[in-house]
């Protein structure tokens, strides 16, 4: 049986590791990089616990998905005397539990090696280890090794990332790949290629490209077109890729995640050979917080994380993350893996076709549900991404999401249990209650573009042009200084932007039952019992927030994007409300008369829109 190095004991120096060291090692002493020989120093006498998110081993999932039969911890150490204690986490473990007796190592100024066979019982979800030192100890070249039944699978891994004028992010990630994967001695270095699809055409091809990194200037075809270009490049390389790892550009990634993904692919059981491997999204600003680790489409039509929020510096959450079983309410045909980090077998791409030409939003969710493969997640496979609330964009959330979910459902049967008409209705109503007339119109623009049928979205350039139009037409945000000037010109008494705090922005107040009923019937005083309103309220920019109590009866609503220090003023307008409602009613009448025809046309266009021939023409690759 072959033995392979599966996962390095990871210690690294970056903003996340410095701010949240307990993702790597929980210690009562310092852990310091020793640049002289690539080692790390456990600097003082103390306890160093590696039963963490990045440095525990996910044995329960390895036993389920792979052919691993034996697990070994390999350590290289020198310095003071120490002991190494194996730990485990069971489903109800609140803290690492010791397994067996500690392994002792005498003090030495020379490097010493320890190979510890790990004991795995029926209760073990993860295993890890704790080093107890009598003084300073150096650690290097340490890892978990696996003994595997059968031969290792041949894997050619291509990483495809799509970028649009985010040079700082992409250059940093290229540097990490070159320095930590391509320059290394691990097997992946011989079977790896990185494609950077440059939709903005701003990267220096000659400076950044080499035999293992290809910068490909591309038309601005969004994430869908960029990732599709990456798939085509990977399948067309001299030795065709067996797997394509799709990864966003504006993320921070640990190269170790990519190495573990490669190693996992090599040892999968036959029944999981066509599985997708999904990396979690951790919060870029709060690096210990996990936002999503696979998602699903809710029945109401919203994108929803499969797991609750977790804090991955907490041992019980690290165990929960691995022991999590997808609830029965989350139907398999509704689940997806987002493309901030998703590894797809090229055999699956050939069988299921390429993505839909929808520019951005829903492309990954549609593809994941269409392929309907096992989604494998694992501690340590992740990226850090800016959270959604700091980059809210109505052009994406109101136009792209509305249009693309409807197109996807009609074309490929995306999320068959989700009611996207229900979502459209709720979003329009929510915007109208908050006087967001501009953004309500974006919902209708999206709906009407969907009603044009597949010939509209199939046109090269149509997806880009419509998104650019939505960006132009969305609600304009201004700086706080200009916001203050607008408030004064509208004679909004009492508003001073300098007095606004996050507590005020996020605040609300309760309503009585009669008040709730009145707001429901009148849509905040805009129909039937119309009122002009008086005063103002300050509310968040986020479209999905409904501060019902604070907005009722107001004439002006001042929306605040506190993170980017911008805002806008909305004024109640019964006439605008009426125009939007009447337009929506006309659209609904057309929808009811034509939906069966549209479903048939979209469905008939599926093979063309997902074909290699179509996409090569769309991307001007021929």
N, C-alpha and C positions, 0 to 999 in steps of 0.2 A: 504494500500500500504506500503511495507517495505521501510525503510530508511537505507541507507548504507553509510559508510565513503568511499569515492572514491579516493581522492588524498590528501595527506598531504601537508601542506605548508612547502616547503622543504628549509632548510638551512643546509649546510654540510661543513665540512672542509677537503679539498683535494686539490691537485695542480690545478685542473681546477677551483674550486670555489674561490681559493685565487687569481688566475691570471685573472679570468673572472667573478667577482662577479655579474655583470649585467645579467648573465644567471639566477640568483636567485632573486636579489633585487637591484634596482637602488636607491641609497641613497646619500644624502649630509652629512650623518653622518656615523659613523662606526657601523658595525654589528658584535658582538663579542659573541663567545660561552661562556655560563656560565655553567661550569662543575658541579656546586653544585646540581642543580636540573633539568638538561637536558633542560634548557631554552636557549634562545638567547636574547642578549641585544641589543636593538636599542639604542645605547650608548648616543647619544646627541639629543638635540632639533633639529628637522628637518623633512624632507619628505622622506618616505620610500615606494618606488613604487614596488609592487609585481605583476605588469602587465607584467610578463616576461615569458621566454621560459619554465621554470620549474614551475612557480607559477601562471600562468593564467590557466583558465579552458576552454577547447576546446568545447564550447557549441554547435557550429554548427555541429560538427561531432557526439557529444553525441546525439543530437536530430535526426540525420540521422540514426545512427547505433544501438542505444540502446533504451530501454524502459523508460528512465529517463523522469519524468514529472515535477520535481521541483528541484531547485538548491539552496543550503544554504551554506553560509560561516560561519564556526564555528571558533571563536577566543578565546583564553585564554590569558589574559593580566594582568599586574600589573605595577604600577609605576606612572609616571606623567600623567596628563590629555592628552587626544588625541581625534582625530576624524578619522573615517574610511569612505573612499569614494569609492563606487563601480565604476569600470571603464568598458569600453568595447572597443573592436577594431572591426570596420567594414571594409569592403573590401578596402576602401580608407582612412583608418585612418593612419595618420603619427605619431600620439601620442595617448596615452590613453585618452579616452573621458569620462568625468564624467557622471554617471547615477544617477538621483535622488539627494536627499539631503544627506549631510554627517551625519553619526551616531556618536554622542558624547559619551565619557566615562570619568567620573570624575576621578581625581587622587585617588589612593588607594594603600596601602601597601599589601593588600590581593589580591589573584587571583580573577579576574572577568571574566565572560563569556559573549560573544556576539554571537548571532545567527542571521545572516542577510539574509533575503530572497532576492535572486538575481533576478533582473528584466532582462528578456531576450526578446529582440525585434527581428523583422525579419531581421535586419541588423547585428546582433551580430555574429561575427565569434569566438571571444574569449571574456571572461570577466575576470576581475582581481580586485585588490583593492589597495588603497594608504592609508597608515597610516601617519597622520600628528601629531607629538608629541610636547608637551611643555617642555619635558625633557627626562630623561632616562626611557625606558619602556622595560619590559621583556615580551617575547612571547614564548609560549609553546603549545604543543598538539593542533595545529590548522590545519584545513583541510576543504575541500569541501565535503559536504554531498549531496547525491542525493535521492530523493523519486522516487521509481521505480514501474511501473505497473507490476503486476504479481509476481510470486515467483522468487527468485534468482536461477540461474542455479547451479547445483552441479558441481564443477570443481576439478579435481585432476591434479595438474600441476607438470610436471617433467622438470627440467632443465638439458640439456645434453650439455656438453662441451668437446671438444676433444683437447688433449694437446700432444705435443712432445717436451720434454726437455725445457719447459718454466716454471720452478718451481716458480720463483718469482711472475709471473703474476697469476698463478693458485692458489697459496697459499693465495695471497692477496684477490682474489675473493671469495675463500672458507671462509675466515675470515669475509668478508663483509656479505655473505649470513648467516652464523651462528649468527653473532652479530646483524644483522638488520632485518632478516626475521624469522629465526627459534627461536630466543630468544624473539621475540616480542609477543604481545597479539592479533595481527590482525588475521583474519580468515585464511589467507594463511598459517600460521605456522602449521596448522593441516592438510593441504592438499598439501604439497609440498615435493618434493624429488629432490636432486641434484646428477647427475651421472657425474663423471669425468672419461672419457675414456682415459687411459694413454697409448698412443701409444709408448711412449719412455720407459715405465716401470721404471721410476726413482722416483716415488712418494712413500712415506711411507704409505702403506695401513692402518696399525694399528693406526698410529698417526693421520691421517686425516679423517678416516671414523667414522661414528656413525650411529644412527638409521635413520637419514635423509640425510646423505651424503655417497655415495658409490664411492670408488675409484676402478675402474675396469681395471687391467692390460690387455693390448691388444697387438696384433701384430701391427706392423707399417703398417697400411692400409690406411694412409692418412685421410684427412677430410671426404671423402665420406664414408669410412669404419668405422671411429670413430663415426660419427653422426648416421650412420645406427645402430651401436651397441647400441648407446643411445636410439634410437627409439625402438629397440627390448627389451631392459631392461625396458623401461617405460611401454610398453604394457604388459610385463610379470610380473610386480610387483604384490604384494598381492592384493592391490586394484588398478586395471589397471588405468593408467593415461588417462585422457580425452584429454589432450593436452601436446605436447612436445615443449619446448622452446629451440631451438638450438642457441648456443652462442659461438663465437670464444674464444680461451684461451688468446690470447695476446691483451686483451682489458681492458679498465677501464669502470666499470659500476656503476651506482647508484642503490642500492637495491630498491629505490622508483620506478624506471622504471618497475621492475619485479612485485612489488605490484600492480601498476596501470594496468599492463597487466592482472593479475589475476582478478582484480575487473571488468575490461572491459569485460572479458569473461563471467562473471556471469550475465551480464545485456544485452547482445546482443539480438536484435530482431531475431525471428525465421529464417527470410530470410538470416541472416548473421551468423548463427550458425556454418557454415563450413568455415568461412573466416579465412585467415591467418593474424596475427598481425605482422607488420614489424617495427623494430626499425631502426632509422636513424644512419648513420655513421658520427660522428663528428671527426674532426681532432685532434689527440692526441697531436700534437705539438702546434697547434693554436686552443685552445679548444672552441672558439666561432664559428668556421667555420664548416658548414655542407657540406660534400662532396657528400653524396648520401642518398636519402630517397625513396627507390625503384628504380629499373632500368629497362631497356628494351634492347632488341637486335635490333640494327640498321639494316637497309636493307643491308648495306655493310658488316655486320658480326661482328661489334664491340659491346662490352658491354658499355652501355651509361646510365648515371644518368637521371632519369625522370625530375628532377628539376634543375634549374640553381643553382650555388653556392650561399649560403645564409650565412649572418652573424647574428647569433641568439642572439646577444646582442642588436640588433636594432629592435625596436618595429615593424616597418613596415615589416621587414623580418619575424618576429614571426607570424604576421597576414598572410602574403603571404604564409608561409609554410602550414597553415591550410586551407586557401581559395583556394589553388592550385587545378585546375581541369586538369586531364590528357588530353593532346591534342589528337585530333582525329588521328593525324599521328602516335601516339603510339598505335598500335593495341593491344587489350587485350591479344591475344595469344602470344605476344612478351614480355610481362611484367613478372618480377620476383621480389622476395624479397630475398636479400642476407642472408646467414646464420651467419653473425656476430651477428644477433639478429632477429630470426624469429620463431614465435609460430604457430605450425601446429596442428590441431585437429587429434587425432589418428584415428578417423573415416575416415578421408581423406586418411591417410596413408594406412589403410586397403583396401580402395576402389581403390587407384591409384598405390599401390605397393611401394616398397622401392627404394632408389636411385640407380643409375648405378655405377658399380665398376670402377670408373675412377681415384681414388686416390685423386687428388686435381684439382681444376679449372673447372668451368662450372657445377659442381654437383648441386649447389644451383639454378643456373639460369635454368638448364634443369628441375629440379623438380618443380620450381615455374610455369613455362610455361606449364608443363605437367598437373599439378593439376588445373590450370586455375580457381582459386578461387578469390573472392574479397580480395584485399590487403588493410588492415586498417593501417593507420599511424596516429600518434598523437604527438603533442608537448610534450616533457618530456619522450618519449619512445625512448631510444637511447643508444649507447655506444660510447666511444672514441677509435679510432683505428689509428695505424700508417698509414700515408698516403702512397699511392702506389709509389710515386716517390722516397721515401727513402728506399724502399725495392724491387726495380726492380730486377727480376731474369729471365734471358733468358730461363732457363729450364722450367719455368712456362709459360712465355708469348709466347715463340716460339714453344716449344714442347707440353706441356700440353694443352694449349688453342687450338692450331691447331688440334691436334688429337681428343680431347674430344668434341669439337663442332661438328665435322663431325660424330663421333660415335653417339652422342646424336640425331642429326637430322635424321640419318638413323634408329635409334632404336625406338625412341618414337615420332618422328615428331617435335622435338624441333625447335623453331623459324622458322616456315615454310617460312617466308618472307625474311630470311637472306641468303645471298649468301656467304657461307664460302669458296668456291673456289676463289671468288673475293678477299676475305681477305687474303687467302694464297698467291695468286699472288702478291698482293700489299706488303705483308710483305717480301717475298723473294726479290722482286725488290728493296725495301727500304734498306734491309740489303746489297745487292750487291752494290748499289750506295754508301753506306758508308763503303765499303770494309769489311763488317761484315760476312765474308765467313763462319766462325765457326757457327754463329747463323743462317745463311741461311741453313746450313746443318741440324740444329735442326728442322727447318720447314719441310725439306724433310724426316728426320727420323720419324717425327710425321705422315706425310702423308702416308709413306710406312707402318707404323704400323697400321694405319686405314685400309689400303688396304689388310691387312692380314685377316680381317673379325672378327666376334664376338668370334670365338674360342680362338683367341689370348688374348683378354681382359678378357675373362671368367676364364682364368687359375688363381688360387690363387697364389699371389706373382708376377704375370706379371706386374700389374700396378705399384707396388713398384719398381721392378727391372728396368723397363723402365725409371721411373723418376730418379732413382739413376744414371742410365747411362747418361741421359740428363744432370744431374748436373755435372757429370765428364767431359762430352764432351763440355759444354758451354765455352764461352770465359773466359779465366783466367784473373782475375784482380789482380794487385799487389799493394803493398804500394807505396806511392809517392816517397820514396827514391829509391826503385827498379825501378820505372818507369823512374826516371832520369837516372839511370845507363843504362837502355835499350836504351833510346834516345841517349845517348853518344856513345854506342856501334854501333848504326845504323847511326852515324854521322849526326844526325838531328840538323843542325846548328840553333842556336837562341832559342832553347827550354830550358826554366828554370822553373821547376815546382813552384819555389818560386815566380815567376812573374804572375802565373795564378790566376785569380779571377773569381767569379761567373759571372761577367759581360762578361768576355772573353768566358767562357764556354757556356753561353746562347746566345752569339752574332751570328749575321748573316749579310749578305749584299745582296742588290738587284741584280737581273740579268736582262739583256736585253732580248728582245724576241728572237733574234738569239741565244743567249746563252742558253736560256731555250730549244729551239728546238734542239740544238746540244747535250745538256745533255740528252734529252729524247731519241734521236736516238742512242747515243753512250753509254748510261748508265754510264755517267761520264768517258768517254774515255776508255771503256773496251771492246767495240765491234766495228767492221767496222773501223772507224777512231780512231784507238787505239793510246793512248799517255801514256808515262811512268809516266808523272806527275812530279811535283817538289814542294819542300817545304812541309809544314805540316799545319794542322788546328787542333784546339782544339774544341771538340764537346761534348755534354752530352751523358751519357751512355744510356739514355732512348730510347728504341727501336722505339717508335712511333714519335720521333722528327726527322724532316727533315730540317737541316740547309743548304738548297740547294746552296746558294750563297757562303758560306764559304768553302764548301768541293770541289767545282769544280776545276779541274785541279791539285789537290794535289797528292803527292806520298804517304804521310803518314797522317793518321788520328789518333789523340790521344784522346781516349774517357775517360771522367772523371766522376767518381761517387763522387761528392764533399761531399755529406753527410757522406759517409763512408771513405773518403780520400783514394780512390783507383782509379786505371786506367789501361788502356791497350793501346798498340800501334798496329794499323792496317796498313799494307802496301799493296798498290795496286798490284794485281797479275792477269794479263789477263789469265794465265793458270788456276788458281783456279776458276776464273769467268766462263771460258769455261766448266770446269768439272761439275760445279753446274748446269749450264744451260742445258747441255746435259743430266745430271741425271734427272732433272726436266722434260725434254721433254719425256724421257723414262717412267717416272711415269705417266705423263698425258696420254700417249698412253694406258698404262695398265688400268688407271682409266676409260677412255672412253669405252674400250672394256668390262669392268667388273662391272661398277657402278650399273646397274640394278640388277645383281645377288647379289652384296653386299647389296644393299638396302633390298632386299627380305630376305637375311640371317640375317641381323641385326634386321629387324622387327620381324622375326620369333623367335629370341632369347629374345625378350623383356620380355615375361612372366617369363622365367627362370631367367634372370639376375636381376629382381626386386622382386623375390619371397622370402619368409621367409626361405624356405628350402635351396635355393641356398646360401643365406647370412649366415645362421647359419653354413653351411659347410665351407664357405669361411672364416668366422671368428673363426672357430674351437670351436663353442659354444656347440656342441654336444659331 
